[in-house]
Amino acid sequence: MSRPSLAKIAPYVPGTSIEEVRRKLGLERIVKLASNENPLGSSPKAMAALGSIDRLHLYFDDAHTELRERLAAPYGLKAENVVLGHGSNELVNIAAEMLLEAGDEAVMAAPSFSLYRLVTALQGATPVEVPLRAYAHDPDAMLAAVGPRTKMVFVCDPNNPTGTALSADAWERFLERLPASVTLVIDQAYREYMDAGGVDAVPVVSRRPNTLVLRTMSKIYGLASLRFGYGFADAETIGWLDRVRLPFNVSRPAALGAAGALEDAAFVARSVEANGRGKAYLSAEYARLGLRMIPTQANFYAVEVPCPATRAYDDLLARGIIVRSGDALHLPGHLRITIGTEDENRMLIGAIEELLPQWRAA
């Protein structure tokens, strides 16, 4: 079976796993700093909730009313303003299925999360990619790219793979000028890691109905394997999303684990604190080594390397350190690296310091 829109899409290449590296290289210690998982592990309260799971032979309540109410309450919203997904990735795909058709356009930054381009192309629509400016979204250029065929605009905030975020002033100017007919998807998978200057986009749904704000528990809550994402929007938009999503897309373990994680403010605070220490340490170390690290509002960062990114990736992999090559993320000359534990960060810096002479000579 062939589909013309698929011809322009690169084949899916999964990230390197710890098991794969151990099997191929026979290394004892392997540190994964590639997928922006929480290095502290999972929320203890989520794990406790998972320990009480039963009735796996039964379908779970597909309405998830109580859980949606808990997610909505801090923002003064209702269950009808929340949609749940098999990770926030599924919700990106559902939004594209709901809105896009052949001949439509979706505006997005480049580089940004590659899924936006993928789901747009899968619907036969055209991704309109707007280059970053100083490694951050360029709101003026994105607004200029909006035309009569634009149905959606994607904003990843903080942006993946650069970790940059829009200021409150930039958001205000953008929201004032974006046509009301265009659906705005704001992906805030890393919102909990943002500093005090970061903008929580959920309140936008109350002032701009045609907006979907996405969150996930894969990152700071440490529940990546459970696949639990959620989105906020006006009730009409949520109603349309619920028409498109598959029934029972959120499993009982995912829903119960998420409910437990929502009670674990202490784990979130500890994760934020550890991430802040890691950023401070790494920023100082890269400055000492003469390497540029893009300032980040997330739990990862992009660092510029003096050799092809894939060469640097391979050299670190041989030492048991898994990162992401910027060549795979349309950010050449950079590595995207998750902020790890103190020990993992020191191991990384030690390896880079030893490899730098070779990279600079390459």
C-alpha positions in Angstrom: 0.0 0.0 0.0 1.3 3.4 -0.9 0.2 6.9 0.1 1.7 10.0 -1.6 1.9 12.0 1.5 4.2 9.4 3.1 6.9 9.7 0.5 8.2 12.9 2.0 8.4 11.4 5.5 11.6 9.9 6.7 11.3 6.4 8.2 10.9 6.2 12.0 14.2 5.5 13.7 13.9 4.7 17.4 16.3 6.2 19.9 19.2 4.2 21.2 18.2 2.1 24.3 20.3 1.0 27.2 19.6 -2.7 26.3 20.8 -2.1 22.8 24.1 -0.5 23.9 24.7 -3.3 26.5 24.1 -5.9 23.8 26.3 -4.4 21.2 29.1 -2.9 23.2 29.1 -5.1 26.3 29.4 -2.2 28.7 28.6 -2.6 32.3 27.6 1.0 33.1 25.4 2.9 30.7 24.0 6.3 31.3 21.0 7.4 29.2 20.8 11.2 28.7 18.9 11.1 25.4 15.1 11.1 25.9 14.6 13.7 28.7 13.3 11.3 31.3 13.4 12.2 34.9 16.8 10.9 36.3 15.3 10.7 39.8 12.9 7.9 38.6 9.2 7.9 39.1 6.8 9.6 41.5 6.7 7.4 44.6 3.0 8.1 45.0 2.4 7.1 41.5 4.3 3.8 42.1 2.3 3.2 45.3 -0.9 3.6 43.3 0.3 1.2 40.7 0.9 -1.4 43.4 -2.8 -1.6 44.1 -4.0 -2.2 40.5 -6.5 -5.0 40.0 -9.3 -5.9 37.5 -7.0 -5.7 34.5 -9.4 -8.0 32.7 -12.0 -5.1 32.7 -12.0 -2.0 30.6 -11.5 1.1 32.7 -14.0 4.0 32.9 -13.5 5.7 29.6 -15.0 9.0 30.9 -12.3 9.5 33.6 -14.5 12.2 35.0 -12.9 12.4 38.4 -9.3 12.5 37.1 -10.2 15.1 34.5 -11.8 17.2 37.3 -8.6 17.0 39.4 -6.5 18.1 36.4 -8.9 21.0 35.7 -9.5 22.3 39.2 -6.2 24.2 39.7 -7.2 26.4 36.7 -10.8 26.9 37.6 -11.8 24.7 34.7 -14.1 21.7 34.5 -13.8 18.1 33.4 -15.3 19.1 30.1 -12.2 21.2 29.5 -9.8 18.3 29.6 -9.0 15.5 27.2 -6.8 12.5 28.0 -4.4 10.7 25.7 -2.0 7.9 25.4 0.8 10.4 26.0 0.6 13.9 24.7 1.8 12.6 21.3 -1.5 11.0 20.7 -3.3 14.3 21.3 -1.1 16.0 18.8 -2.1 13.4 16.3 -5.8 13.6 17.2 -5.8 17.3 16.8 -4.3 17.0 13.3 -6.8 14.3 12.3 -9.6 16.5 13.5 -8.6 19.6 11.7 -6.3 19.0 8.7 -7.2 18.0 5.2 -5.3 18.0 1.9 -4.6 21.6 0.9 -4.5 22.9 4.4 -1.4 24.3 6.1 0.0 24.1 9.6 2.7 26.5 10.8 5.5 25.4 13.1 9.0 26.3 14.1 12.1 24.6 12.7 13.7 22.9 14.4 11.0 21.8 16.8 9.3 18.6 17.9 9.3 16.5 14.7 5.9 15.0 15.4 4.2 18.3 14.2 5.6 17.9 10.8 4.7 14.2 10.7 1.1 14.4 11.7 0.6 17.3 9.3 2.0 15.4 6.3 0.0 12.3 7.3 -3.2 14.3 6.7 -2.0 15.4 3.3 -1.6 19.0 4.6 1.5 21.1 4.2 3.9 21.9 7.1 5.0 25.5 7.0 8.3 25.6 8.9 9.6 28.9 10.3 13.3 29.0 11.2 14.1 29.7 14.9 15.7 33.1 15.7 18.6 32.8 18.2 17.4 29.2 18.9 14.0 30.4 19.9 10.5 30.7 18.3 10.2 33.8 16.1 6.6 34.9 16.8 6.6 37.7 14.1 7.9 35.3 11.4 5.3 32.7 12.4 2.5 35.2 12.2 3.7 36.3 8.8 3.6 32.6 7.7 -0.1 32.4 8.6 -2.2 32.5 5.5 -5.7 31.7 4.2 -5.0 28.0 4.2 -3.6 27.9 7.7 -5.7 25.7 10.0 -3.2 25.1 12.9 -0.2 26.7 14.5 2.1 24.5 16.8 4.2 26.1 19.5 6.5 23.9 21.6 7.2 25.9 24.8 9.8 25.1 26.0 11.0 24.2 22.6 12.4 20.7 21.8 15.3 20.4 21.0 16.6 23.9 22.0 15.0 24.2 25.5 14.1 27.9 24.8 10.7 29.5 25.8 8.7 32.5 24.9 8.5 35.5 27.3 5.2 36.7 28.6 5.4 39.8 26.4 6.1 37.7 23.3 3.1 35.5 24.1 0.8 38.6 24.5 1.8 40.0 21.2 1.4 36.7 19.5 -2.0 36.0 20.9 -3.3 39.4 20.0 -2.4 39.0 16.3 -3.1 35.3 15.7 -6.4 35.0 13.8 -9.2 33.5 15.9 -10.0 31.0 13.2 -6.6 29.3 13.5 -6.3 26.5 16.1 -3.3 27.1 18.4 -1.7 24.0 19.9 0.7 24.9 22.7 2.8 21.9 23.7 4.1 22.3 27.3 5.5 18.9 28.0 8.3 20.5 30.0 6.2 23.2 31.7 7.0 22.0 35.3 10.8 22.6 34.7 10.4 26.3 33.6 11.7 29.0 35.9 9.6 31.9 37.3 9.7 33.7 34.0 8.1 30.9 32.1 4.5 31.2 31.0 1.8 28.7 32.0 -0.3 28.5 28.9 -3.4 26.8 30.3 -5.2 30.1 31.2 -5.0 31.0 27.5 -7.9 28.5 26.8 -10.3 30.7 28.9 -9.5 33.8 26.8 -8.9 32.2 23.4 -11.4 29.4 22.7 -9.6 27.9 19.7 -6.6 26.8 21.8 -5.3 23.4 22.9 -2.6 23.3 25.7 -0.9 19.9 26.1 0.9 18.4 29.1 2.4 15.0 29.9 3.4 12.9 32.9 6.3 11.4 30.9 8.8 14.0 32.0 8.8 15.4 35.5 6.5 12.8 37.0 8.7 10.0 35.6 5.9 8.0 34.0 7.2 7.8 30.5 6.4 4.1 30.1 2.8 4.5 31.3 2.0 6.9 28.4 -0.3 9.5 30.0 -0.9 12.9 28.4 -3.6 15.5 28.8 -4.9 18.6 27.1 -6.9 21.7 28.1 -9.3 23.5 25.7 -12.8 25.0 25.6 -15.6 22.5 25.9 -16.5 22.5 22.2 -12.9 21.7 21.1 -12.7 18.9 23.7 -16.0 17.5 22.4 -14.5 17.3 18.9 -11.3 15.7 20.1 -13.3 13.1 22.0 -15.1 12.2 18.8 -11.8 11.5 17.1 -9.8 9.7 19.9 -10.1 5.9 20.1 -12.2 4.5 23.0 -10.2 3.4 26.1 -7.0 5.1 24.9 -5.9 5.6 28.5 -5.3 2.3 30.4 -6.2 1.6 34.0 -2.5 1.6 35.1 -1.9 5.0 33.4 -4.9 6.6 34.9 -4.2 5.3 38.4 -0.6 6.2 38.2 -1.4 9.7 37.0 -3.9 10.1 39.9 -1.2 9.2 42.4 1.4 11.5 40.8 -0.9 14.4 41.1 -0.6 14.1 44.9 3.2 14.1 44.8 4.1 17.7 45.0 7.2 16.8 47.0 8.6 14.7 44.2 8.0 17.5 41.7 9.8 20.0 43.9 12.7 17.6 44.4 12.9 17.1 40.7 12.9 20.8 39.9 15.6 21.4 42.5 17.8 18.7 41.1 17.3 20.0 37.6 18.3 23.5 38.7 21.5 22.2 40.3 22.3 20.3 37.2 21.8 23.3 34.9 24.0 25.4 37.1 26.8 22.8 37.1 26.7 22.1 33.4 26.5 25.8 32.4 29.7 26.5 34.5 31.5 23.4 33.1 30.7 24.2 29.5 31.9 27.7 30.0 35.1 26.4 31.4 35.6 24.1 28.4 34.8 26.8 25.9 31.6 25.2 24.7 28.3 27.0 24.1 25.2 25.6 25.9 21.9 27.1 24.8 20.1 28.5 27.9 17.3 26.1 28.7 13.9 26.2 30.4 13.6 22.4 30.3 15.3 19.3 31.7 17.6 19.0 28.7 19.9 21.4 26.8 21.6 21.7 23.5 25.4 22.1 23.5 27.5 23.1 20.5 30.3 20.7 19.7 33.4 21.5 17.5 32.9 18.4 15.2 30.0 16.7 13.4 27.3 16.0 15.9 27.1 12.3 15.0 30.8 11.9 15.5 30.4 13.3 19.1 27.4 11.1 19.7 29.3 8.0 18.6 32.3 8.8 20.7 30.1 9.3 23.8 28.2 6.1 23.1 31.4 4.1 23.0 31.9 5.3 26.6 28.4 4.2 27.7 26.8 7.7 27.5 23.7 7.9 25.3 22.8 11.4 24.1 21.0 12.6 21.0 22.8 13.8 17.9 21.6 17.2 16.6 21.9 15.8 13.1 18.8 13.7 13.8 17.0 16.8 15.2 17.7 19.3 12.4 20.1 21.0 14.8 23.5 20.2 13.3 26.6 20.8 15.3 24.9 20.2 18.6 24.1 17.5 21.0 20.8 17.4 22.9 21.5 16.0 26.4 19.2 15.3 29.3 20.2 16.8 32.6 21.1 13.8 34.7 22.0 13.1 38.3 25.1 14.8 39.8 27.1 11.6 39.2 25.8 11.3 35.6 26.6 14.9 34.8 30.1 14.6 36.2 30.6 11.4 34.1 29.4 13.2 31.0 31.7 16.3 31.6 34.7 14.0 32.2 34.1 12.2 29.0 33.6 15.4 27.0 36.8 16.9 28.4 38.8 13.9 27.4 37.3 13.8 23.9 37.5 17.6 23.2 41.1 17.5 21.8 40.0 14.9 19.3 36.8 16.8 18.3 38.7 20.0 17.8 41.3 18.3 15.7 38.6 16.6 13.5 
